[in-house]
Amino acid sequence: MSNSERVVLALGGAGTVGSGVVKALLDKGFKVAVISRESSRLERLQSFVSPSTKENLTTLVGDVGSEGGAETVKQALLKTVGKVTDVVSSLGFSWWQGGPPHTQSLKDLHWVVETLLFSTFVSWKAFFPLVRDDSNSTYTFITGGAGEKLLMPGTGFLTVGAASTLAFCKVLREEYPEVPCKLNQVKINAGVGTPGHMAPGFLNHLELGEAVAALVERRSPSHSVVTVNCPADLKTVCLERSL
Ligand SMILES: NC(=O)c1ccc[n+]([C@@H]2O[C@H](COP(=O)([O-])OP(=O)(O)OC[C@H]3O[C@@H](n4cnc5c(N)ncnc54)[C@H](OP(=O)(O)O)[C@@H]3O)[C@@H](O)[C@H]2O)c1
């Protein structure tokens, strides 16, 4: 199946990480669908991608973090694009540094876990059945690398949220050891920024997008975890494609 016949659902595709992935997938000739809760973010995405690829981008307003919202937008999606062959999930938020736990509320923790873990689980449950039984399909989770240690003072809840998503991905690999769809994860141990908002050690979201698009294109062996620590790791991922 050529790239132009593949339809990638990019969950979180209007975000920092997701927008780089969406642009790179479109540049490779894939059709891409993006769901966001905000129509203004989808408009920004439309003007961000390469103009010649715009016709291959479908955008829908919806909330994939609630069970009802995910089902509703799934029906609208299938009506518009007909099928989904691949999913890339980069749901969550970019950064959280609200302070050490004793200064935070249960509501803060709930928001963190809801945005990082619950949305990842609810959307996986809704959309994985679309690709699960096809060995030509892929489902790729993009996660942070937190979990092993605190990123820096005040980021504790981010660490808790990221660790829960990491654990969820591991659980899926172990609960579904032989599922036909390629179930993969890209674990990012660095900050990610847009070209105008970079900091030392950050990955450029465009370069990250190209690496993720290369992984989707070549349908990496299932149950692999690609760990990215620095920009050089992204180049390695892209080069592997041509071996
Ligand atoms: N940015 C970094 O430095 C970095 C580094 C390492 C790992 N990561 C990981 O990459 C992932 C994405 O980060 P990001 O920087 O791209 O965050 P972001 O810019 O805030 O984008 C996150 C996206 O998730 C979407 N989302 C969250 N809940 C949703 C829901 N219920 N329904 C629909 N969409 C929902 C948001 O959609 P809306 O458009 O609806 O708001 C947004 O487009 C996270 O898991 C993060 O841990 C990021």
The ligand as an SDF file (V2000), in Angstrom:
LIG
                    3D

 48 52  0  0  0  0  0  0  0  0999 V2000
    6.6960   19.3040   24.2850 N   0  0  0  0  0  0  0  0  0  0  0  0
    7.6800   18.6440   24.9140 C   0  0  0  0  0  0  0  0  0  0  0  0
    8.6880   19.2160   25.3330 O   0  0  0  0  0  0  0  0  0  0  0  0
    7.5760   17.1390   25.0830 C   0  0  0  0  0  0  0  0  0  0  0  0
    8.7360   16.4350   25.4320 C   0  0  0  0  0  0  0  0  0  0  0  0
    8.6590   15.0600   25.6110 C   0  0  0  0  0  0  0  0  0  0  0  0
    7.4410   14.4200   25.4600 C   0  0  0  0  0  0  0  0  0  0  0  0
    6.3310   15.1310   25.1130 N   0  0  0  0  0  0  0  0  0  0  0  0
    5.0630   14.4080   25.0490 C   0  0  0  0  0  0  0  0  0  0  0  0
    4.4100   14.6410   23.8090 O   0  0  0  0  0  0  0  0  0  0  0  0
    2.9980   14.6740   24.0310 C   0  0  0  0  0  0  0  0  0  0  0  0
    2.4260   15.9320   23.4140 C   0  0  0  0  0  0  0  0  0  0  0  0
    3.0730   17.0690   23.9370 O   0  0  0  0  0  0  0  0  0  0  0  0
    2.9460   18.4840   23.2170 P   0  0  0  0  0  0  0  0  0  0  0  0
    4.1170   19.2720   23.6290 O   0  0  0  0  0  0  0  0  0  0  0  0
    2.6640   18.3150   21.7630 O   0  0  0  0  0  0  0  0  0  0  0  0
    1.6640   19.0810   23.9540 O   0  0  0  0  0  0  0  0  0  0  0  0
    0.6130   20.1540   23.3780 P   0  0  0  0  0  0  0  0  0  0  0  0
    1.2930   21.1120   22.4870 O   0  0  0  0  0  0  0  0  0  0  0  0
   -0.1350   20.6900   24.5460 O   0  0  0  0  0  0  0  0  0  0  0  0
   -0.3570   19.2700   22.4970 O   0  0  0  0  0  0  0  0  0  0  0  0
   -1.1000   18.2320   23.0850 C   0  0  0  0  0  0  0  0  0  0  0  0
   -2.2720   17.8980   22.2260 C   0  0  0  0  0  0  0  0  0  0  0  0
   -3.0660   16.9320   22.9420 O   0  0  0  0  0  0  0  0  0  0  0  0
   -4.3820   17.2270   22.6550 C   0  0  0  0  0  0  0  0  0  0  0  0
   -5.3580   16.7450   23.6310 N   0  0  0  0  0  0  0  0  0  0  0  0
   -5.2090   16.5900   24.9600 C   0  0  0  0  0  0  0  0  0  0  0  0
   -6.3580   16.1530   25.4860 N   0  0  0  0  0  0  0  0  0  0  0  0
   -7.2250   16.0310   24.4620 C   0  0  0  0  0  0  0  0  0  0  0  0
   -8.5730   15.6210   24.3710 C   0  0  0  0  0  0  0  0  0  0  0  0
   -9.2580   15.2610   25.4580 N   0  0  0  0  0  0  0  0  0  0  0  0
   -9.1790   15.6090   23.1570 N   0  0  0  0  0  0  0  0  0  0  0  0
   -8.5030   16.0140   22.0570 C   0  0  0  0  0  0  0  0  0  0  0  0
   -7.2090   16.3890   22.0800 N   0  0  0  0  0  0  0  0  0  0  0  0
   -6.5990   16.4110   23.2830 C   0  0  0  0  0  0  0  0  0  0  0  0
   -4.4590   18.7330   22.5950 C   0  0  0  0  0  0  0  0  0  0  0  0
   -5.5840   18.9960   21.7960 O   0  0  0  0  0  0  0  0  0  0  0  0
   -6.3930   20.3530   21.7730 P   0  0  0  0  0  0  0  0  0  0  0  0
   -5.9590   20.9070   20.4780 O   0  0  0  0  0  0  0  0  0  0  0  0
   -7.7790   19.8990   21.8430 O   0  0  0  0  0  0  0  0  0  0  0  0
   -5.9470   21.1630   22.9770 O   0  0  0  0  0  0  0  0  0  0  0  0
   -3.1520   19.1010   21.9250 C   0  0  0  0  0  0  0  0  0  0  0  0
   -3.2900   19.2120   20.5180 O   0  0  0  0  0  0  0  0  0  0  0  0
    2.7940   14.5660   25.5520 C   0  0  0  0  0  0  0  0  0  0  0  0
    2.4850   13.2350   25.8860 O   0  0  0  0  0  0  0  0  0  0  0  0
    4.1270   14.9260   26.1240 C   0  0  0  0  0  0  0  0  0  0  0  0
    4.3780   14.2490   27.3420 O   0  0  0  0  0  0  0  0  0  0  0  0
    6.3750   16.4790   24.9130 C   0  0  0  0  0  0  0  0  0  0  0  0
  1  2  1  0
  2  3  2  0
  2  4  1  0
  4  5  1  0
  4 48  2  0
  5  6  2  0
  6  7  1  0
  7  8  2  0
  8  9  1  0
  8 48  1  0
  9 10  1  0
  9 46  1  0
 10 11  1  0
 11 12  1  0
 11 44  1  0
 12 13  1  0
 13 14  1  0
 14 15  2  0
 14 16  1  0
 14 17  1  0
 17 18  1  0
 18 19  2  0
 18 20  1  0
 18 21  1  0
 21 22  1  0
 22 23  1  0
 23 24  1  0
 23 42  1  0
 24 25  1  0
 25 26  1  0
 25 36  1  0
 26 27  1  0
 26 35  1  0
 27 28  2  0
 28 29  1  0
 29 30  1  0
 29 35  2  0
 30 31  1  0
 30 32  2  0
 32 33  1  0
 33 34  2  0
 34 35  1  0
 36 37  1  0
 36 42  1  0
 37 38  1  0
 38 39  2  0
 38 40  1  0
 38 41  1  0
 42 43  1  0
 44 45  1  0
 44 46  1  0
 46 47  1  0
M  CHG  2   8   1  16  -1
M  END
$$$$
